[in-house]
Amino acid sequence: MRASACSLVLAALALALALTAVTAFPADAAAPVADVATTAPLAIAGAFLDQLDAGDFAGAEARFTVQMASAVPAAKLKAVWDSLPQQAGPAKGRGEARLAKHDDMHVVIIPLHHEKAELLAQIAIDADGRIAGFLVQPAPPPPAAAPASD
């Protein structure tokens, strides 16, 4: 594994470890949800990432549950978010958000496109619309191409 990829994984793990006590949700995050009431979690997650991109870490922290804010205060959030371009290169946009349900939480999964890496942001949102978990990790590699048939 290249040094930069290793550093990115370590940063993702550091954030994941900080959040372990707050909430746990799997990468595949159960079955997708597709009703009109789920548009709020997508909007919350998008606005949260917009705040991070704008450097509004205090505003982003204000969206957290009490437990999440205690585990990941604005300064820690800033340190992790600011480290992403250093490790993965400049941001090149976001992919289409997916929404899943896990226990009593909505989990929004948003691909983050960077120059040197593809990442996934996972944002767990509780029934009150507060962010109860946040994880950034490397995206899984794309599936291998099927062998050509003769």
C-alpha positions, -999 to +999 in steps of 0.1 A: +000+000+000+014+034-009+023+057+019-004+083+010-031+055+009-019+042+042-021+077+057-056+081+044-067+048+059-051+057+092-070+090+092-103+072+084-096+048+112-088+075+137-121+092+130-139+058+130-124+050+164-135+083+178-170+076+167-172+040+178-186+049+212-212+072+196-227+049+170-219+020+148-233+013+113-221-010+086-207+001+053-236-015+034-260+000+060-290-024+055-318-019+030-322+013+010-351+036+019-371+053-008-400+073+006-407+111+006-400+114+043-364+105+037-355+136+017-348+154+050-318+131+059-304+137+024-307+175+028-292+174+063-262+153+051-256+176+021-258+207+042-234+192+067-208+184+040-214+219+025-205+234+060-174+213+062-163+224+027-170+261+037-149+257+069-179+262+092-169+235+117-188+251+146-220+251+125-213+215+114-208+205+151-241+222+160-259+195+139-244+167+161-261+149+189-247+157+224-227+125+224-213+131+189-204+167+198-186+154+229-167+128+209-159+149+179-157+186+188-153+212+160-115+213+164-112+175+158-137+177+129-116+205+113-083+185+117-098+154+101-116+173+073-085+195+065-063+164+063-084+149+034-070+171+006-035+167+019-039+129+016-064+124-012-057+155-033-081+184-040-118+176-039-134+171-073-170+169-063-195+144-049-214+115-062-250+106-058-261+101-022-276+068-012-299+064+018-302+034+040-319+026+073-300+011+102-319+005+134-336+038+142-311+059+121-310+070+085-275+065+071-266+087+041-237+075+020-221+101-003-191+094-026-164+121-023-143+124-054-108+136-048-079+139-073-059+109-058-087+089-041-123+080-040-138+082-005-172+075+011-188+098+037-213+080+059-235+102+080-259+087+105-289+108+113-312+101+142-350+105+144-346+141+156-325+151+125-293+153+145-260+137+132-252+108+155-223+094+135-198+105+108-173+083+090-150+090+060-133+060+045-117+049+013-143+037-012-141+000-021-123-007-054-145-010-084-155-045-094-131-063-117-140-063-153-155-095-166-131-116-187-137-111-224-154-141-241-139-155-273 
